[in-house]
Amino acid sequence: MADQTQRIRDGIIGVAVVLSVVLGFKVHTGWFWITGLIGVLMIASAFSGICFLHRFIGQCAMKSKS
């Protein structure tokens, strides 16, 4: 179950990156900031072992189940 949850979270993060790149090219270059922020958070998680994006998405999912 935990593996499936991580795959879902990774999928959501991947969609956010792809969507922000597409919006950056098609709508406004300001959307690239989202891609940059996600990249910085992923690099930080490699050093700290804590993925803030996974934690945030997990909390959002728990709130929606309640």
N, C-alpha and C positions, 0 to 999 in steps of 0.2 A: 504494500500500500504506500509506503513512504517513497519508494522508487517511482511509482506512478505520479505521486504528488510533485516530486521534483521535476519530472518530465513535463508535467502541465505547466509548472512555473517557468521552466526554461523555454517552453513554447510561447508563453505570454511575453516573456522578455524578448525573444526573437521576433515576434510579430511587432512589438513596439519599436525595435530597431529598424526593421524593414519599412514599417509605416512612416517613421520619422524621416528616413532617407528619401522615400518617394515624395512625401510632402515637402521636403526641403528642395527637391528639384522642381516640383510642379507648382507649389504654392508660394512659399517664402523660405528664404535661407535660414530664418530663425529656428525652424524646426530641427536643424542640425544640432542645436544645443542639447536636445533630448538624447540624441545618439551619443554625443560627447559625454553627457552626464552618466549614461548607462555604462559606457566604456570605463570611465574613471571609477565608478562603483565596483565594476567587475575586477579591475586591477587591484583596488583596495581589498577586495575579498580574497584575492590570491595571497596577499601578505598577512591579513588578519585572521583568515579562516571563517569570517562572519560575512554572510551575503545579506546586505541590507535590503536588496530588492526581493530576495526570497522571503525574508522576514516580513516585509511590507505586504507582499502579495498574499502570504499566508494569513496575516491578520485580516486582510480584506475578505478573504474567503471564509474565515471563521465568523466574521461579523455577519456575512450574508446567510450563513447556516442558522444563526440564532433567531 
